[in-house]
């Protein structure tokens, strides 16, 4: 009997992708899903991959958001500060 994969796990090939690679593949998967000629089995496979790509992109964006820093100059010294998301809005 096969072990059921964790629903929240991301395949290794997707985990290794950059944001740009994953986003491009997600866009392509979306286009394939919107095609009228697609069969049910392919739809399910594409949807599962698109879901994993979406999760990976979201994780990469969250990570990038945490790494965003703002350069500020204070009394002639430049230092890094964490970006406060509330200040952006």
N, C-alpha and C positions, 0 to 999 in steps of 0.2 A: 504494500500500500504506500502510495506517495505521501510524503509529508506536505501539508498545506503550507504555502509560503505565508509569511506574515503579511497582512494586508497593508501595513504601513511601511514595508521595506521597499527600498529603491534598488533596482537592478544595478549591478556594478558598472555596466557600460554607461548608464545614465549618470551615476554618481561621479564618474570620471570626467563628465562633460563640463565645459565652461558654461556660464550663463548664456552667452551668445549662441553656442552650439545647441544647447537644450531648447532655447527659445525658437531657434530656426526650425528644429525638428518638431516642436510643438505646433508651430504655424503650419508646417507641412501635414502633420497628422490631422489638424483641424480641417484643412482643405480636403483631405481624403475622406474624412467623416462626413463632410457636406456633400460629397459626390453621391448622386442618386443610384449609381450602379453597384454600390458596395453591398456584399452579402452579410448576413448576421454574424457569422463566425469572425469575419474580418473586422466588422464593426466593434465587436466585443474586445478583440485583440488590440485594435487601435485605441479604443477608449481606455483600456487598462494602461497602455503605454503613455497616452496623453495625460492620464491622471498622475502617473509617476513623474513625468516631465514637469507637470505643473507644481507638484510638491517640491521637486528638486530646485526649480526656479525660485519658488517662494523661500526655500531655505537659504539659497544663495543671496537673495535680496535682503533677507533678515540679517545674514552675516555681514553683508556690505553696509547695511544701515548701522550696525554696531561699530563698524570700523570708521565711519565718517567722522572726520575731525575738522574743526574750523581753525584756520590760522588767524590769530589775532595779534595785534601789536599793542603792547602795553609798556609804556615808558621805554620805548626803543628796543624791547626784547620781544622776539616772536616766540610764542609757545603754542602748544596744541591743546585744544579743549574738545571735549565730547560735544557733539551737536545735540542740542535739546530739541526734540521733535516739535514741542509746543511753540518754540520760537519761529519755526518755519511757517506755521499756519497763520 
